[in-house]
Amino acid sequence: MSAIPVADDVLGPEVVVLPLDEVARVLGISMNKVRQLLRDGHLIAVRRNGELMVPADFVSKDGLVKGLAGTLTVLADAGFGRTEMLRWLFAADDTLPGVTPINALRTSHGTEVKRRAQAMAF
């Protein structure tokens, strides 16, 4: 089994993060499936206090935030590392509905977020 890639914790202390077992509970899946989502690049984890954590904004009671996995793929294709992806997703952008890309994804503005991510590749 391959190691789980981890981003640097560039998130502010105000960003709520969840341990992997809580992510599994919220999503209604096994810990192994959460680990697979991380290895496949559909989620990003950081290490806080020695424990792998996922930003709470990435999950909802309905599953992964719609458009997150696709946005992460577009950013990876553009050459972004996981740490850079986190910075971009949580960076303030007053021109986006929701003010940050992750909040825009959470409020069903995924098309606009992905369009911007694609434009950064050029």
CORGI-V785446 format. One record per helix or strand of 3 or more residues. SS is the DSSP state (~ for helix, > for strand). FROM is the first residue (numbers start at 1). TO is the last residue. If there is no record, write none. Layout:
# CORGI-V785446
ss = [SS;SS]
from = [FROM;FROM]
to = [TO;TO]
This chain:
# CORGI-V785446
ss = [>;~;~;>;>;~;~;~;~;~]
from = [17;20;31;45;51;56;68;82;101;110]
to = [19;27;39;48;55;58;77;90;106;119]
